[in-house]
């Protein structure tokens, strides 16, 4: 049987990939890799060309093999693919553990690092070697054999548990449906959401409307539905997904969380760290766990008074205007939207007609051209994709040189995990004297177009699109040819959100909005009064939002500092964090942690603080654009050359200082968030 996964190709042959190709293809590739590794381990005088470059080629080849499988598991999940995916997880974990604990390879890297050649290598090549030596230590290369074996077993099990956590969440999300036949139950719900619900029902051969827990349905129903019981029903279903309070015990993530945390702590301690948080910081910008905790508590202290005032204002408004003396959590989004409209005569639904997705996308490309001189073109040739909605694009620089390519998959559908994210198929790499350009996947979950109108985005969704494209630019515009430190590869986790959060700023500026904010029916640009209302409302409940993110970050970080197997009650720890900083207290049945995919299945363990950490950097970077003009080409080129093109080849703090001319300051974040310096 010919296996398309093992054939040479520029882009993945998605339509030809079958679940039965996955396991034998991986077994074949790993066997070949191990043969080459054995040969490389025998080299007595390692150099970049005879040792590191071949290893980079092996890694790149395996990444290109696994990437489309991993991606399909996220965007086009099937039971057969899931089985094949899970069969491969232990094989991959074992391979990477062997690689990380290979003493001969580690010795060769040390020999090269101590050789005269090291000083003559490029900064990216030296950083590649330095990172490898660090990672050998973090993989347990220095440990006795018995402990190395245990590390391998832990890493394999962690991989399996993370996959299971995500699959449980996906299953618990997609199984819930609310079939409605009486339109009166949907009073207050926007027409765009009702059209989506009708489309959902039609796909199931049903009359009426079908509500789901997918974000394009869940969020607007909780924000606008007048039926309080309906809002409560959706909130309860959403906040108990994959938990002991959920609809199916088979999808309960409770035991998985405890096992993950226990194994993470054991792994960290075997490797010489006090806890998993300290282990996590070994590859991040932050210097210590105390620095992270102080940073988060400082922001919480500044934010809590503002959040308390916002909550009191909401409660007073609901009591005065709607006779609601007590607000439950399923009331907060609804009355917050009422308050927003009362104060600013503005809602996200008012703005939707001005943000049709095709127009927003075209506008983003114009922003990119004005900032960095880049040109984006949709492919005119047939490209093999995993769904008919997927589009493929190429990005060219001012010299008309192709920089990279990306797949764009923006609509929600069954079998696709929720949220928005950027993944990649290939890094920029010069291997075997040939240049491989980067290829990315950019994914969102917007409401698809209907027969009545195109996909109309909320302004929040516009920000999401710009955010994910920020990650994409970081990956696609790199000029580093060493794949381990090209694009987002090798970038510390608490710096990786800088380019993505930076791009969100252009969603608020008149000069940028004029490029894409036009009514989908009339072509009318976003009226000045709407823009003024939008900007005035920018920091509406900013304190509550800040505290919510800090609650997540502190819960994650404290969990990985304090967790003790058989002793730590995860719910009690989360309750403790909420008692310390939160002003909104969820009901007892709330099981947010059971769907906290970022931390338990998404790579953000002891790293969720990165969003706020990087937000300090991004706000400070944007303040330079504010000083010189949001489309100032010199500033754009400086950021392109100093940050985006450098990838992970240099320390992010050094890159920041080079761009900004000084160390980061928190002032811009506080100003952008509506928090005074004296808070």
C-alpha positions in Angstrom: 0.0 0.0 0.0 1.4 3.4 -1.0 1.5 5.7 1.9 1.0 9.4 0.9 2.5 10.5 4.3 5.9 9.0 3.3 6.0 10.6 -0.2 8.0 13.7 -1.0 5.6 16.6 -1.3 5.6 20.4 -0.9 2.2 20.5 0.9 0.3 17.8 2.7 -2.0 15.5 0.5 -4.9 15.9 2.9 -7.5 14.3 0.7 -5.4 11.1 0.4 -4.5 10.7 4.1 -6.3 7.8 5.7 -6.3 6.7 9.3 -4.7 3.4 8.2 -1.7 5.3 6.8 -0.8 6.9 10.1 0.7 4.2 12.4 2.7 2.2 9.7 3.9 5.5 8.3 5.2 6.6 11.7 6.8 3.3 12.5 8.6 3.3 9.2 9.8 6.9 9.6 11.0 6.4 13.2 12.9 3.3 12.2 14.7 5.2 9.5 15.5 8.1 11.9 16.9 5.7 14.5 19.3 4.3 12.0 20.6 7.7 11.1 20.8 8.7 14.8 23.0 5.7 15.5 25.4 6.8 12.7 25.5 10.4 13.9 26.3 9.3 17.4 29.6 7.7 16.1 31.0 11.0 14.8 34.2 11.8 16.6 34.6 15.4 15.4 31.1 16.9 15.2 30.6 20.1 13.2 27.5 21.9 12.2 27.5 20.4 8.7 28.2 16.8 9.6 26.2 16.6 12.8 23.7 19.4 13.6 22.4 19.9 10.1 21.6 16.2 9.6 19.8 16.2 13.0 17.8 19.2 12.0 16.8 17.4 8.8 15.6 14.4 10.7 13.5 16.6 13.1 12.1 18.6 10.2 11.1 15.5 8.3 9.3 14.0 11.4 7.6 17.3 12.0 6.3 17.5 8.4 5.0 13.9 8.7 3.2 14.4 12.0 1.8 18.0 11.4 -1.0 17.1 9.0 -2.1 14.2 11.3 -2.1 16.4 14.4 -3.9 19.1 12.5 -6.6 16.8 11.2 -7.1 15.6 14.7 -8.0 19.2 15.6 -10.1 20.3 12.6 -11.6 17.1 11.1 -11.8 14.6 13.9 -13.2 11.1 13.3 -13.3 8.0 15.4 -10.9 6.2 13.1 -8.4 9.0 13.0 -8.6 9.4 16.8 -7.7 5.7 17.3 -4.7 6.0 14.9 -3.6 9.3 16.6 -3.7 7.7 20.1 -1.8 4.7 18.9 1.0 6.9 17.8 1.3 9.0 20.9 3.4 6.5 22.9 5.7 5.9 19.9 6.4 9.6 19.5 6.9 10.1 23.2 9.3 7.2 23.4 11.3 8.5 20.4 11.6 12.0 21.8 12.6 10.6 25.2 15.3 8.5 23.6 16.5 11.5 21.7 16.6 13.7 24.8 18.5 11.0 26.8 21.0 10.1 24.2 24.3 10.6 25.9 26.4 10.2 22.8 24.4 13.0 21.0 24.6 15.2 24.1 28.4 14.7 24.2 28.7 15.6 20.6 26.8 18.8 21.1 29.1 19.6 24.1 32.1 18.9 22.0 30.9 21.2 19.3 30.0 23.9 21.8 33.5 23.8 23.2 35.2 23.7 19.8 36.7 26.7 17.8 34.0 26.3 15.2 31.3 27.4 17.7 32.5 31.0 17.8 32.4 31.1 14.0 28.8 30.0 13.8 25.9 32.4 13.3 23.8 33.6 16.3 21.0 31.3 15.2 23.3 28.3 15.0 24.8 29.0 18.4 21.3 29.4 19.9 20.2 26.1 18.4 23.2 24.3 20.1 22.6 26.1 23.4 18.9 25.2 23.4 19.7 21.6 22.6 22.1 21.3 25.5 19.5 22.9 27.8 16.9 20.4 26.6 19.1 17.4 27.0 19.3 18.3 30.7 15.5 18.9 30.9 15.0 15.4 29.3 17.1 13.7 32.0 20.3 12.9 30.1 22.3 13.3 33.3 20.1 10.9 35.3 20.8 7.3 36.3 19.2 4.7 34.0 16.4 3.8 36.3 15.3 7.5 36.6 15.7 8.0 32.8 13.3 5.1 32.3 10.8 6.7 34.7 11.0 10.0 32.8 10.3 8.3 29.6 7.2 6.6 31.1 6.0 9.9 32.6 6.3 11.8 29.3 4.5 9.0 27.4 1.7 9.0 29.9 1.4 12.8 30.0 1.0 12.9 26.2 -1.8 10.3 26.4 -3.6 12.2 29.2 -3.4 15.5 27.4 -4.9 14.0 24.3 -7.7 12.3 26.3 -8.5 15.5 28.1 -9.0 17.4 24.8 -11.0 14.5 23.3 -13.3 14.4 26.3 -13.9 18.1 26.1 -14.6 17.9 22.4 -17.1 15.1 22.8 -18.8 16.7 25.7 -19.1 19.9 23.7 -20.5 18.5 20.5 -23.0 16.1 22.1 -25.0 18.8 23.8 -27.9 20.2 21.7 -31.0 22.2 22.5 -33.8 21.8 20.0 -36.3 24.7 20.0 -39.6 24.7 18.1 -41.1 27.9 19.6 -39.3 31.0 18.4 -40.6 32.9 21.4 -37.9 31.1 23.5 -35.3 32.9 21.4 -36.6 36.4 22.1 -33.7 38.8 22.2 -31.3 36.5 20.3 -29.9 38.3 17.3 -31.1 37.2 13.8 -27.6 36.2 12.8 -27.5 33.6 15.7 -31.0 32.4 15.0 -30.1 31.9 11.3 -27.1 29.8 12.4 -29.4 27.8 14.8 -31.8 27.2 12.0 -29.0 26.1 9.7 -27.9 23.7 12.5 -31.4 22.2 12.6 -31.6 21.9 8.9 -28.4 19.9 8.8 -29.9 17.5 11.3 -33.2 17.3 9.3 -35.1 19.1 12.0 -37.6 21.9 12.1 -37.0 25.0 14.1 -33.7 25.9 15.7 -30.8 23.9 17.2 -28.6 25.5 19.8 -25.1 24.1 20.5 -22.2 24.9 22.8 -20.0 26.1 20.0 -18.9 29.7 20.6 -20.8 31.4 17.7 -24.0 30.0 19.3 -23.2 29.9 23.0 -21.9 33.5 23.4 -24.7 35.4 21.8 -27.4 33.3 23.4 -25.9 34.0 26.9 -25.6 37.7 26.0 -28.9 38.4 24.4 -31.5 35.7 25.2 -34.4 37.2 27.3 -35.3 33.7 28.5 -33.4 33.5 31.8 -34.0 29.7 32.1 -32.5 29.2 28.6 -29.4 31.2 29.6 -29.0 29.2 32.8 -29.4 25.9 30.9 -26.6 26.8 28.4 -24.4 28.2 31.1 -24.8 25.1 33.2 -24.1 22.8 30.3 -21.1 24.8 29.2 -19.5 25.1 32.6 -19.9 21.5 33.5 -18.5 20.0 30.3 -16.3 17.0 30.8 -16.8 17.1 34.6 -18.4 15.2 37.4 -21.3 17.5 37.0 -21.6 16.8 33.3 -23.9 14.6 31.3 -21.6 11.6 30.8 -19.2 10.0 33.3 -17.1 8.7 30.5 -16.0 12.2 29.7 -15.2 13.3 33.2 -11.7 14.9 33.3 -11.4 14.9 37.1 -9.1 11.9 37.4 -7.1 13.0 34.3 -6.3 16.4 35.9 -5.0 14.8 39.1 -2.9 12.3 37.3 -1.5 15.0 35.0 -0.6 17.2 38.0 0.9 14.3 39.9 3.1 13.2 37.0 4.2 16.8 36.2 5.4 17.2 39.8 7.1 13.9 39.8 8.8 14.7 36.5 10.0 18.1 37.7 11.4 16.6 41.0 13.2 13.8 39.2 14.9 16.5 37.1 15.9 18.5 40.1 13.2 21.1 40.3 11.1 21.9 43.4 7.9 21.8 41.4 6.5 21.9 37.9 6.3 25.7 37.8 10.1 25.9 38.3 10.6 23.3 35.6 8.4 25.3 33.3 10.3 28.5 33.8 13.5 26.9 32.7 12.5 27.7 29.1 10.7 31.0 29.7 11.6 34.7 30.1 10.6 35.0 33.7 13.4 34.4 36.2 11.6 32.8 39.1 8.2 31.6 40.4 8.1 34.4 42.9 8.6 37.0 40.1 5.6 35.5 38.3 3.4 35.4 41.4 4.4 39.0 42.3 3.6 40.2 38.8 0.2 38.6 38.8 -0.7 39.8 42.3 0.5 43.3 41.5 -1.9 43.4 38.5 -4.7 41.9 40.6 -4.2 44.6 43.3 -4.3 47.3 40.7 -7.4 45.8 38.9 -9.6 44.7 41.8 -10.9 48.1 42.9 -12.0 48.9 39.4 -13.6 45.5 38.9 -15.5 45.9 42.2 -16.8 49.3 41.0 -17.8 47.7 37.7 -19.7 44.9 39.4 -21.5 47.3 41.8 -22.5 49.4 38.8 -23.9 46.4 37.0 -25.8 45.3 40.0 -27.3 48.7 40.5 -28.2 49.0 36.8 -29.9 45.5 36.8 -31.9 46.4 40.0 -33.0 49.9 38.8 -33.8 49.1 35.2 -34.8 45.4 35.3 -35.8 44.8 38.9 -33.1 42.2 39.3 -31.8 42.4 42.9 -29.5 39.3 42.6 -27.4 38.4 39.6 -26.4 34.8 38.9 -23.4 34.2 36.6 -25.7 33.4 33.6 -27.2 36.9 34.2 -23.9 38.8 34.0 -23.3 38.7 30.3 -26.9 39.5 29.6 -27.2 42.5 31.8 -23.6 43.6 31.0 -24.7 43.8 27.3 -27.8 45.8 28.4 -25.6 48.1 30.4 -23.2 48.6 27.5 -26.1 49.6 25.3 -27.5 51.9 28.0 -24.2 53.7 28.5 -22.9 53.7 24.9 -25.9 52.8 22.8 -23.7 50.1 21.3 -23.6 46.3 21.1 -21.5 43.8 19.3 -24.6 43.1 17.2 -24.8 46.7 16.1 -21.2 46.4 14.8 -21.6 43.1 13.0 -22.8 44.4 9.7 -19.7 46.5 9.4 -17.4 43.5 9.7 -18.2 41.0 7.0 -15.4 38.4 7.1 -14.2 38.7 3.4 -13.9 42.4 3.8 -12.1 42.2 7.2 -9.6 39.7 5.7 -8.9 42.0 2.8 -8.5 44.9 5.2 -6.0 42.9 7.3 -3.9 42.3 4.3 -3.9 46.0 3.6 -2.8 46.7 7.2 0.0 44.2 6.7 1.1 45.9 3.4 1.2 49.3 5.0 3.1 48.1 8.1 5.6 45.8 6.6 5.4 46.1 2.8 4.0 42.6 2.5 1.5 41.4 -0.1 -0.9 38.5 0.3 -2.4 36.6 -2.6 -4.9 33.8 -2.6 -3.7 30.7 -4.5 -5.1 30.4 -8.0 -4.1 26.8 -8.2 -5.9 23.9 -6.7 -4.5 23.1 -3.2 -5.4 19.9 -1.4 -7.4 20.9 1.7 -9.3 19.1 4.5 -12.6 21.0 4.1 -14.3 23.0 1.3 -14.2 26.2 3.4 -10.4 26.2 3.7 -8.5 28.7 1.6 -4.8 28.9 0.8 -2.6 32.0 0.6 1.0 33.1 -0.2 2.7 36.1 1.3 5.4 38.2 -0.6 7.7 40.9 0.7 8.4 44.3 -0.8 11.0 42.8 -3.1 8.3 40.3 -4.4 10.1 37.4 -2.7 7.8 34.6 -1.4 8.1 34.5 2.4 5.6 31.8 3.3 2.2 30.3 2.8 -0.8 29.6 5.0 -4.1 27.7 5.1 -7.0 29.7 6.5 -9.9 27.8 8.2 -12.2 30.2 10.0 -15.7 28.7 10.4 -17.0 26.6 13.2 -18.2 23.0 12.4 -18.7 19.6 14.0 -15.5 17.7 14.5 -13.4 20.9 14.8 -12.1 21.9 18.3 -13.2 25.2 19.7 -11.2 28.4 20.0 -8.7 30.0 17.6 -5.1 29.0 17.1 -2.2 29.1 14.7 -0.3 25.9 13.9 2.4 25.1 11.4 3.2 22.5 8.8 6.8 23.6 8.1 9.3 26.0 9.5 11.7 28.1 7.4 14.7 25.9 6.9 17.8 25.6 4.7 18.4 21.8 4.5 20.5 20.0 2.0 21.2 23.3 0.3 17.6 23.9 -0.4 15.4 26.6 1.3 12.1 25.4 2.7 9.7 28.3 3.3 7.3 28.3 6.3 3.7 27.0 6.0 1.1 27.8 8.7 -2.5 26.9 9.6 -4.6 29.8 10.9 -7.9 28.6 12.5 -10.9 30.3 14.0 -14.5 29.4 14.9 -16.7 32.1 13.4 -20.3 31.6 12.4 -20.3 30.5 8.8 -22.2 32.5 6.1 -25.9 31.8 5.6 -28.2 32.2 2.6 -29.0 35.7 3.8 -25.6 37.2 4.4 -21.9 36.5 4.6 -20.2 35.6 7.9 -20.5 38.8 10.0 -18.0 39.2 12.8 -18.3 40.9 16.1 -15.5 43.4 16.8 -14.2 40.9 19.4 -13.9 38.3 16.6 -12.1 40.8 14.4 -9.6 41.1 17.2 -9.3 37.3 17.4 -8.5 37.2 13.6 -5.9 39.8 13.9 -4.4 38.0 17.0 -4.0 34.7 15.2 -2.6 36.4 12.2 0.0 38.0 14.6 1.1 34.5 15.5 1.1 33.7 11.8 3.3 36.6 10.9 5.8 35.6 13.6 6.1 32.2 12.0 5.9 33.2 8.3 8.1 36.3 8.1 11.2 34.9 9.8 14.5 35.2 8.0 16.2 32.5 10.2 17.2 29.4 8.3 17.8 27.1 11.3 14.3 25.4 11.9 14.8 24.9 15.6 14.9 28.7 16.1 13.0 30.0 13.0 9.6 31.7 13.4 7.9 30.8 16.6 10.2 27.8 17.2 12.5 28.3 20.1 10.6 31.5 21.3 10.0 31.4 25.1 6.4 30.7 25.8 5.9 34.0 27.7 7.1 36.0 24.7 5.3 34.2 22.0 2.1 36.2 22.5 3.8 39.5 21.8 3.2 39.7 18.0 -0.3 38.4 18.3 -1.4 40.8 21.0 0.3 43.7 19.2 -1.8 43.2 16.1 -5.1 43.6 18.0 -4.3 47.3 18.5 -5.0 48.1 14.8 -8.6 47.0 15.3 -9.3 50.2 17.3 -7.7 52.8 15.0 -9.7 54.9 12.6 -7.0 54.8 10.0 -6.9 51.0 10.0 -10.7 50.5 10.4 -11.2 52.6 7.3 -9.6 49.8 5.3 -12.2 47.2 6.2 -15.0 48.4 8.4 -17.8 48.9 5.9 -21.5 47.9 6.0 -21.9 44.6 4.0 -25.0 45.9 2.3 -24.5 49.6 1.7 -20.7 49.8 1.6 -21.0 52.7 4.2 -17.8 53.1 6.3 -18.1 52.7 10.1 -19.8 55.9 11.1 -17.9 58.3 13.3 -20.5 58.1 16.1 -20.2 54.3 16.2 -16.4 54.5 16.3 -16.6 57.0 19.2 -19.0 54.7 21.0 -16.8 51.7 20.3 -13.7 53.5 21.6 -15.5 54.9 24.6 -16.7 51.4 25.4 -13.2 49.8 24.8 -12.5 49.5 28.5 -16.1 48.6 29.5 -15.7 46.2 32.4 -11.9 46.1 31.7 -11.3 45.5 35.4 -13.6 42.4 35.5 -11.9 41.1 32.3 -8.5 41.6 33.8 -9.4 39.8 37.0 -10.8 36.9 35.1 -7.6 36.4 33.2 -5.6 36.8 36.4 -7.8 34.3 38.1 -7.0 31.8 35.3 -3.2 32.6 35.5 -2.9 32.4 39.3 -4.9 29.2 39.4 -2.7 27.6 36.8 0.5 28.8 38.4 -0.4 28.1 42.0 -1.6 24.7 41.0 1.8 23.8 39.6 3.6 25.3 42.6 1.5 23.9 45.4 0.0 20.6 44.1 0.5 17.6 46.3 -0.8 14.2 45.2 -3.5 12.8 47.4 -3.7 16.1 49.3 -4.5 19.0 46.9 -8.2 19.6 46.2 -8.2 21.3 42.8 -11.6 22.9 43.4 -10.5 24.2 46.8 -7.4 25.8 45.3 -9.4 27.5 42.6 -11.9 28.7 45.2 -8.9 30.1 47.2 -7.7 32.0 44.2 -11.2 33.4 43.7 -11.5 34.4 47.3 -8.2 36.3 47.1 -8.8 38.3 43.9 -12.2 37.6 42.2 -15.3 39.8 42.7 -17.6 37.4 40.7 -18.1 34.1 42.5 -19.4 31.2 40.3 -22.0 28.7 41.5 -20.9 25.6 43.3 -21.5 23.4 40.3 -19.2 25.4 38.1 -16.3 23.2 36.8 -14.3 25.6 34.7 -11.1 23.7 35.4 -12.4 20.6 33.6 -12.4 22.5 30.3 -9.2 24.5 30.9 -7.6 23.1 27.7 -4.8 25.6 27.6 -3.3 24.2 30.8 -4.3 20.6 30.8 -3.9 19.9 27.0 -2.6 22.9 25.3 1.0 23.6 26.3 0.3 26.4 28.8 0.9 24.5 32.0 2.4 26.9 34.5 2.4 29.3 31.6 -1.0 30.9 31.3 0.5 34.0 32.9 2.2 34.5 29.5 -0.8 36.3 28.1 -0.4 39.1 30.7 3.4 39.0 30.6 3.4 39.4 26.9 0.7 42.0 27.0 3.0 44.3 28.9 5.5 43.9 26.1 2.9 44.4 23.3 1.4 47.5 24.8 4.8 49.0 25.2 5.7 48.1 21.6 2.5 49.7 20.3 3.2 52.8 22.3 6.1 53.4 19.9 3.7 53.2 17.0 1.4 55.7 18.8 4.4 58.0 19.2 5.4 57.9 15.5 2.1 56.9 13.7 0.3 53.6 13.6 1.4 53.1 10.0 4.8 54.6 10.3 6.9 52.5 7.9 10.2 53.0 9.8 8.6 51.7 13.0 7.0 48.8 11.2 10.2 47.9 9.5 12.1 48.1 12.8 9.6 45.7 14.4 9.7 43.4 11.4 13.5 43.2 11.4 14.1 43.2 15.1 11.4 40.8 16.3 9.4 39.1 13.6 12.4 38.1 11.4 14.5 37.0 14.3 12.2 34.3 15.5 13.8 32.4 18.4 17.4 33.0 17.4 17.9 35.5 20.2 16.6 36.2 23.7 13.3 38.1 23.5 14.3 40.6 26.0 17.4 41.6 24.0 15.1 41.9 20.9 12.6 44.1 22.8 15.4 46.4 24.1 16.8 46.7 20.7 13.4 47.8 19.3 12.2 49.9 22.2 15.6 51.3 23.3 15.0 50.4 26.9 13.5 47.7 29.2 9.7 47.2 29.2 7.4 49.4 31.3 4.0 48.5 32.5 2.6 52.0 32.0 1.2 51.4 28.5 -0.7 48.3 29.5 -2.3 50.1 32.5 -3.2 53.1 30.2 -4.7 50.8 27.5 -6.7 48.9 30.1 -8.1 52.1 31.7 -6.2 51.5 34.9 -4.4 54.5 36.4 -0.9 54.2 37.6 -2.0 55.0 41.1 -4.5 52.1 41.3 
